[in-house]
């Protein structure tokens, strides 16, 4: 099909033209770039947003992936990777093009995989620099999507871009509308709750309490905190992500602490939550953070508002669940009838081929 999309800022994409299936596809990606393909691609290089791609493309979508950036999936989310490998064993044999975060991305490996298109995250596109021109010179169009921006507009646009590119527009539209309805409901509840914003501190809990992990001033968890009416103490102090000084955190007296955990099997001090996580072990690793100087006296610790939250849940089509979890923490009466765990399980049951098996949010007891 031929589709022409016009992206207004990061607004929704509008279908304007439809021609027979043999005609080219033209769309505007999340960098505002016009990208044209001769037809629906059969060979995909997938850089990131693996679960979202699977949800949007549905059964058979993963079969079109011929290369991946493996580290962000297999090493950042190893138990999630194992869960998908059990369903799609072929992903273990996919060529690995490397990772922009560790500067190992190989344009040569990407070209050798002979994809019809490369779907990359915005941060991967930015990191590749001249590598993008090399891919395009080799006849490989690059389409950029961006869930990391953590805005409703970017989420909807990214979903519709993938759907139109892959010929699964109906599925993409259903997902986009579901996400929009959940976010709209969340905003309505927060607005109705009112009240003074509570101070929130979020830290990437990978390194353990002895070393300060990243916080987020913009995008990702910062976007989630903003959405649900929290006062992010990192806002204005950090451009995107980076550590906050311990003295600053103590001085700010956060009322809610979020420890962003994941399945970091090679980080023994990390807060390990996610697929296959153990509740008792997660409690122990969370409690260790309160041994930091001054932390036991913080308002969040005294009131029992220290929470672990799955880092893999941010920048995804299921992140509305984590927004609603935090919304319930900040505005319990407004979200009294909301069960985030049940909503996440329902999302997986409807859109993804694996069951939800693990711990994805947890309050320190």
C-alpha positions as CSV (number, residue, x, y, z in Angstrom):
1,X,0.0,0.0,0.0
2,X,1.0,3.6,-0.4
3,X,0.6,5.7,2.7
4,X,1.5,9.4,3.1
5,X,1.8,10.5,6.6
6,X,2.2,14.1,7.9
7,X,3.7,14.3,11.4
8,X,2.8,17.6,13.0
9,X,5.4,18.0,15.7
10,X,5.0,14.7,17.4
11,X,1.3,14.5,16.8
12,X,-0.7,11.6,15.4
13,X,-0.2,10.4,11.9
14,X,-3.0,10.7,9.3
15,X,-3.6,8.3,6.5
16,X,-4.2,10.3,3.3
17,X,-3.6,7.9,0.3
18,X,-4.2,4.2,-0.4
19,X,-3.0,2.5,-3.5
20,X,-2.6,-1.2,-4.5
21,X,-0.2,-3.4,-2.4
22,X,2.6,-3.3,-5.0
23,X,3.0,0.5,-4.7
24,X,5.5,2.3,-2.5
25,X,5.1,3.3,1.2
26,X,5.9,6.9,2.2
27,X,5.9,7.9,5.8
28,X,7.3,10.5,8.2
29,X,9.3,9.1,11.1
30,X,9.8,10.5,14.6
31,X,12.7,12.7,13.4
32,X,10.5,14.3,10.9
33,X,12.2,12.6,8.0
34,X,10.3,11.4,5.0
35,X,11.1,7.8,4.3
36,X,10.0,5.8,1.2
37,X,10.1,2.1,0.6
38,X,9.1,0.2,-2.6
39,X,6.7,-2.1,-0.7
40,X,6.0,-3.6,2.7
41,X,9.4,-4.8,4.0
42,X,10.1,-8.5,4.5
43,X,13.5,-8.1,6.1
44,X,13.8,-5.9,9.2
45,X,16.8,-4.8,11.2
46,X,15.3,-4.0,14.7
47,X,17.4,-1.8,17.0
48,X,15.2,-1.5,20.1
49,X,11.5,-1.6,21.3
50,X,11.3,-5.3,20.7
51,X,8.1,-6.0,22.7
52,X,6.4,-3.0,21.0
53,X,7.3,-4.3,17.6
54,X,6.0,-7.7,18.5
55,X,2.7,-6.3,19.9
56,X,2.2,-4.0,16.8
57,X,3.0,-6.6,14.1
58,X,1.3,-9.5,15.7
59,X,1.8,-13.2,14.8
60,X,4.5,-13.6,12.2
61,X,6.0,-10.1,12.7
62,X,9.1,-11.4,14.4
63,X,9.7,-13.8,11.5
64,X,10.6,-10.8,9.4
65,X,13.4,-9.7,11.7
66,X,16.8,-10.6,10.2
67,X,19.1,-8.7,12.6
68,X,19.0,-7.0,16.0
69,X,21.0,-4.9,18.3
70,X,21.2,-7.8,20.8
71,X,22.7,-6.2,24.0
72,X,19.7,-3.9,24.9
73,X,17.5,-7.0,24.9
74,X,19.5,-10.0,25.9
75,X,21.8,-8.2,28.4
76,X,19.6,-5.4,29.7
77,X,16.5,-7.6,30.0
78,X,17.9,-11.2,30.2
79,X,14.9,-12.9,31.7
80,X,12.5,-11.1,29.3
81,X,14.9,-12.3,26.5
82,X,14.7,-15.9,27.8
83,X,10.9,-15.7,27.9
84,X,10.7,-14.6,24.3
85,X,13.4,-17.1,23.2
86,X,11.2,-19.9,24.6
87,X,8.4,-18.8,22.2
88,X,10.7,-17.6,19.3
89,X,13.9,-19.7,19.5
90,X,15.0,-18.3,16.2
91,X,15.9,-14.9,17.8
92,X,18.9,-16.5,19.5
93,X,20.5,-17.1,16.0
94,X,19.8,-13.6,14.7
95,X,22.9,-11.6,13.6
96,X,23.9,-9.0,16.1
97,X,24.8,-5.6,14.7
98,X,26.2,-4.3,18.0
99,X,25.0,-1.6,20.3
100,X,25.3,2.2,20.0
101,X,25.4,2.6,23.8
102,X,28.7,0.7,24.0
103,X,29.9,2.0,20.6
104,X,30.0,-1.5,19.2
105,X,27.3,-0.9,16.5
106,X,28.7,-2.2,13.2
107,X,27.4,-0.6,10.0
108,X,29.1,-3.4,8.1
109,X,27.2,-6.1,10.0
110,X,24.0,-4.2,9.5
111,X,24.6,-4.0,5.7
112,X,25.6,-7.7,5.6
113,X,22.2,-8.7,7.0
114,X,20.6,-7.3,3.9
115,X,17.5,-5.7,5.6
116,X,14.9,-3.9,3.6
117,X,14.7,-1.3,6.4
118,X,16.3,-0.5,9.7
119,X,13.9,0.5,12.6
120,X,15.9,2.4,15.2
121,X,15.2,4.3,18.4
122,X,15.8,8.0,18.4
123,X,18.8,7.7,20.7
124,X,20.3,5.0,18.4
125,X,19.8,7.3,15.3
126,X,21.6,10.2,17.2
127,X,24.5,8.0,18.2
128,X,25.1,6.6,14.7
129,X,25.8,9.9,13.1
130,X,27.4,9.3,9.7
131,X,26.5,5.6,10.0
132,X,22.9,6.6,9.0
133,X,24.2,7.9,5.7
134,X,26.2,4.8,5.2
135,X,23.2,2.6,5.7
136,X,21.1,4.7,3.3
137,X,23.9,4.7,0.7
138,X,23.8,0.9,0.9
139,X,20.1,1.0,0.0
140,X,18.8,0.5,3.5
141,X,16.1,3.1,4.6
142,X,16.2,4.0,8.2
143,X,12.9,4.6,10.1
144,X,13.1,6.3,13.6
145,X,10.6,5.7,16.3
146,X,10.8,7.1,19.8
147,X,9.0,5.8,22.9
148,X,11.9,7.2,25.1
149,X,10.4,10.7,24.8
150,X,7.7,9.4,27.1
151,X,5.0,11.6,25.6
152,X,1.5,10.6,24.5
153,X,2.1,12.1,21.1
154,X,5.4,10.3,20.4
155,X,4.0,7.0,21.6
156,X,1.0,7.2,19.3
157,X,3.1,8.4,16.3
158,X,5.7,5.7,16.8
159,X,3.0,3.0,17.0
160,X,1.3,4.2,13.9
161,X,4.6,4.5,12.0
162,X,5.5,0.8,12.8
163,X,2.0,-0.3,11.9
164,X,1.9,1.5,8.5
165,X,5.4,0.3,7.7
166,X,4.6,-3.3,8.4
167,X,1.1,-3.4,7.0
168,X,-0.5,-3.9,10.4
169,X,-2.3,-0.6,10.6
170,X,-5.5,-2.0,12.2
171,X,-3.6,-3.6,15.0
172,X,-1.4,-0.5,15.5
173,X,-4.5,1.7,15.6
174,X,-6.2,-0.5,18.2
175,X,-3.0,-0.4,20.4
176,X,-2.7,3.4,19.9
177,X,-6.3,4.0,20.9
178,X,-6.0,1.7,24.0
179,X,-2.9,3.5,25.1
180,X,-4.5,6.9,24.6
181,X,-7.6,5.9,26.5
182,X,-5.5,4.7,29.5
183,X,-3.4,7.8,29.5
184,X,-6.4,10.0,29.2
185,X,-8.1,8.2,32.1
186,X,-5.0,8.6,34.1
187,X,-4.7,12.3,33.5
188,X,-8.4,12.8,34.4
189,X,-7.9,11.0,37.7
190,X,-4.8,13.1,38.5
191,X,-6.6,16.3,37.6
192,X,-9.6,15.4,39.8
193,X,-7.4,14.6,42.7
194,X,-5.7,18.0,42.8
195,X,-3.6,18.8,45.8
196,X,0.0,19.9,46.2
197,X,2.5,17.8,44.2
198,X,4.6,15.4,46.2
199,X,8.3,15.3,45.7
200,X,9.5,12.2,43.9
201,X,13.0,10.8,43.5
202,X,13.7,8.0,41.0
203,X,17.1,6.2,40.8
204,X,18.3,3.5,38.4
205,X,19.0,0.8,41.1
206,X,21.6,-1.2,39.1
207,X,24.7,-0.4,41.1
208,X,23.5,-0.9,44.6
209,X,23.4,1.5,47.5
210,X,27.2,2.1,47.5
211,X,27.1,4.0,44.2
212,X,24.6,6.5,43.0
213,X,22.6,5.5,39.9
214,X,21.1,7.7,37.2
215,X,18.0,9.8,37.8
216,X,15.9,11.4,35.1
217,X,15.3,15.0,34.3
218,X,13.5,14.6,31.0
219,X,11.8,11.6,29.2
220,X,11.5,8.1,30.5
221,X,10.6,8.1,34.3
222,X,10.7,11.9,34.3
223,X,7.8,11.9,31.8
224,X,5.9,9.4,33.9
225,X,6.3,11.5,37.1
226,X,5.2,14.6,35.2
227,X,2.1,12.8,33.8
228,X,0.8,11.8,37.2
229,X,1.4,15.2,38.9
230,X,4.5,14.4,40.9
231,X,7.3,16.9,41.6
232,X,10.4,15.3,40.1
233,X,13.4,16.5,42.1
234,X,15.7,15.9,39.2
235,X,13.8,18.2,36.9
236,X,15.9,21.2,36.0
237,X,19.0,19.6,37.6
238,X,19.6,16.9,34.9
239,X,19.0,17.4,31.2
240,X,18.1,13.8,30.4
241,X,19.7,11.3,32.8
242,X,22.5,11.2,35.2
243,X,23.2,10.9,39.0
244,X,22.1,13.5,41.5
245,X,24.4,14.4,44.4
246,X,23.5,12.6,47.6
247,X,23.4,15.8,49.5
248,X,20.9,17.3,47.1
249,X,18.6,14.3,47.5
250,X,18.7,14.6,51.3
251,X,18.1,18.3,51.1
252,X,15.0,17.8,48.8
253,X,13.4,15.4,51.3
254,X,11.5,13.3,48.7
255,X,8.1,12.0,49.8
256,X,8.2,9.1,47.3
257,X,11.3,7.1,46.2
258,X,11.2,4.9,43.0
259,X,14.0,2.4,42.6
260,X,14.1,1.4,38.9
261,X,15.1,-2.2,38.9
262,X,15.5,-4.9,36.2
263,X,16.9,-8.3,35.5
264,X,20.6,-7.4,35.9
265,X,22.0,-10.9,36.6
266,X,25.6,-9.6,36.6
267,X,24.9,-6.9,39.2
268,X,24.5,-8.6,42.6
269,X,23.7,-5.4,44.4
270,X,21.0,-4.4,42.0
271,X,17.2,-4.3,42.7
272,X,16.2,-7.2,40.6
273,X,12.6,-7.1,39.4
274,X,11.0,-8.1,36.2
275,X,10.6,-11.6,34.7
276,X,11.4,-14.4,37.0
277,X,12.1,-12.0,40.0
278,X,12.0,-13.2,43.6
279,X,10.0,-11.1,45.9
280,X,12.1,-11.7,49.0
281,X,15.3,-10.9,47.2
282,X,13.8,-7.7,45.8
283,X,12.8,-6.7,49.3
284,X,16.3,-7.3,50.6
285,X,18.0,-5.3,47.9
286,X,15.5,-2.4,48.3
287,X,16.0,-2.3,52.0
288,X,19.7,-2.0,51.5
289,X,19.2,1.5,50.0
290,X,17.8,2.8,53.3
291,X,21.2,2.1,54.9
292,X,22.6,5.1,53.0
293,X,23.4,8.0,55.2
294,X,20.3,10.0,56.0
295,X,17.9,7.8,53.9
296,X,16.1,6.2,56.8
297,X,15.0,9.7,57.9
298,X,13.6,10.8,54.6
299,X,9.9,11.4,54.4
300,X,9.5,8.6,51.8
301,X,11.2,6.1,54.1
302,X,9.2,7.2,57.2
303,X,5.9,7.0,55.4
304,X,6.6,3.7,53.7
305,X,6.7,5.1,50.2
306,X,9.7,3.4,48.7
307,X,8.9,1.4,45.6
308,X,10.6,-0.8,43.0
309,X,9.4,-0.3,39.5
310,X,10.5,-2.3,36.4
311,X,12.9,-0.2,34.3
312,X,12.0,-2.3,31.2
313,X,8.4,-1.0,31.6
314,X,9.3,2.6,30.7
315,X,9.3,3.8,27.1
316,X,6.9,1.1,26.0
317,X,3.2,0.6,25.0
318,X,2.6,-0.9,28.4
319,X,4.1,1.9,30.4
320,X,0.6,3.3,31.1
321,X,0.5,0.6,33.8
322,X,3.5,2.1,35.6
323,X,2.1,5.6,35.3
324,X,-1.1,4.3,37.0
325,X,0.9,2.6,39.7
326,X,2.7,5.8,40.5
327,X,-0.6,7.7,40.2
328,X,-2.1,5.4,42.8
329,X,0.9,6.0,45.1
330,X,0.5,9.8,44.8
331,X,-3.3,10.0,44.7
332,X,-4.6,6.8,46.3
333,X,-8.2,7.8,46.5
334,X,-8.3,8.8,42.8
335,X,-7.0,5.4,41.8
336,X,-8.7,3.2,44.4
337,X,-10.4,1.0,41.7
338,X,-7.2,0.7,39.6
339,X,-5.2,-2.6,39.8
340,X,-2.0,-2.0,37.8
341,X,-0.8,-5.6,38.0
342,X,-4.1,-6.8,36.6
343,X,-3.9,-4.2,33.8
344,X,-0.4,-5.3,32.9
345,X,-1.4,-9.0,32.9
346,X,-4.4,-8.2,30.6
347,X,-2.1,-6.3,28.2
348,X,0.2,-9.2,27.9
349,X,-2.6,-11.7,27.5
350,X,-4.1,-9.7,24.6
351,X,-1.1,-8.3,22.7
352,X,1.9,-10.5,23.5
353,X,2.8,-14.2,23.1
354,X,4.3,-14.7,26.6
355,X,2.6,-14.7,30.0
356,X,3.4,-12.1,32.6
357,X,5.5,-14.0,35.0
358,X,7.5,-12.0,37.6
359,X,7.5,-8.9,39.8
360,X,7.1,-5.6,38.0
361,X,6.2,-3.2,40.9
362,X,6.8,-3.7,44.6
363,X,6.5,-1.6,47.7
364,X,9.1,-1.9,50.4
365,X,7.5,-3.6,53.4
